[in-house]
Amino acid sequence: MQQLNINEVKTHLSGILAQVKKAKPWLYADATSPLLKENLSGSNIKKRPLGLMKKNPDFKIPDDIHEPLPDEILAYFTGEKD
């Protein structure tokens, strides 16, 4: 596993992303301690089967799906409410 500090990530970002695509694990660290461990091996990624809603035929997409959210709900996304 490769350990990288902030400066290395900034300098070699495109190469790091190429390694991540190849599922090579890496560890992102600051000067004193690890911050993030990443492994995109794909072994734990499962495809979802088609037809999931066949198991719940009562589910309906509401007609107002494309309407703006009410202000009360939108406040949670904008940080006005916790």
C-alpha positions as CSV (number, residue, x, y, z in Angstrom):
1,M,0.0,0.0,0.0
2,Q,1.3,3.4,-1.0
3,Q,1.2,6.2,1.7
4,L,0.9,9.7,0.4
5,N,1.1,13.1,2.0
6,I,-0.7,16.2,0.9
7,N,2.1,17.6,-1.2
8,E,2.5,14.2,-3.0
9,V,-1.2,14.1,-3.8
10,K,-1.2,17.6,-5.2
11,T,1.9,16.9,-7.3
12,H,0.9,13.5,-8.6
13,L,-2.9,13.5,-8.7
14,S,-3.3,12.2,-12.2
15,G,-1.0,9.2,-11.5
16,I,-2.7,8.5,-8.2
17,L,-6.1,8.4,-9.9
18,A,-4.7,6.1,-12.5
19,Q,-3.6,3.7,-9.8
20,V,-7.0,3.9,-8.0
21,K,-8.6,2.9,-11.3
22,K,-6.4,-0.1,-11.4
23,A,-7.6,-1.0,-7.8
24,K,-4.3,-0.3,-6.2
25,P,-4.8,0.6,-2.5
26,W,-3.4,3.8,-1.1
27,L,-3.2,5.7,2.2
28,Y,-3.5,9.4,2.4
29,A,-1.8,11.0,5.4
30,D,-0.8,14.3,6.9
31,A,2.6,14.8,8.5
32,T,1.9,12.7,11.5
33,S,-1.0,10.3,11.0
34,P,-3.1,8.5,8.4
35,L,-6.3,10.3,7.3
36,L,-7.9,8.2,4.6
37,K,-7.4,4.6,3.4
38,E,-8.9,3.8,0.0
39,N,-9.2,0.6,-1.9
40,L,-11.4,0.5,-5.0
41,S,-10.9,-3.2,-5.8
42,G,-14.5,-3.6,-6.9
43,S,-14.7,-6.9,-5.1
44,N,-17.5,-5.5,-2.8
45,I,-19.4,-3.8,-5.6
46,K,-22.5,-5.7,-6.6
47,K,-24.8,-4.9,-9.5
48,R,-28.4,-4.3,-8.6
49,P,-30.8,-6.6,-10.3
50,L,-33.3,-5.2,-12.7
51,G,-37.0,-5.1,-11.7
52,L,-36.6,-4.3,-8.0
53,M,-40.0,-2.5,-8.1
54,K,-41.8,-5.6,-9.2
55,K,-41.5,-6.7,-5.5
56,N,-43.4,-3.6,-4.5
57,P,-46.1,-2.9,-7.0
58,D,-47.8,-0.3,-4.8
59,F,-44.9,2.1,-5.2
60,K,-45.7,5.0,-7.5
61,I,-43.6,7.9,-8.5
62,P,-45.5,11.0,-7.6
63,D,-46.6,13.4,-10.4
64,D,-44.8,16.3,-8.7
65,I,-41.4,14.6,-8.8
66,H,-39.9,17.5,-10.8
67,E,-41.3,20.3,-8.6
68,P,-39.0,22.2,-6.3
69,L,-38.7,20.9,-2.7
70,P,-40.8,22.7,0.0
71,D,-38.8,25.3,1.9
72,E,-39.0,23.2,5.1
73,I,-37.1,20.3,3.4
74,L,-34.8,22.5,1.4
75,A,-33.6,24.1,4.6
76,Y,-31.9,20.9,5.5
77,F,-29.9,20.9,2.3
78,T,-28.8,24.5,2.7
79,G,-27.7,24.1,6.3
80,E,-30.4,26.3,7.8
81,K,-31.7,23.3,9.8
82,D,-29.8,20.4,11.4
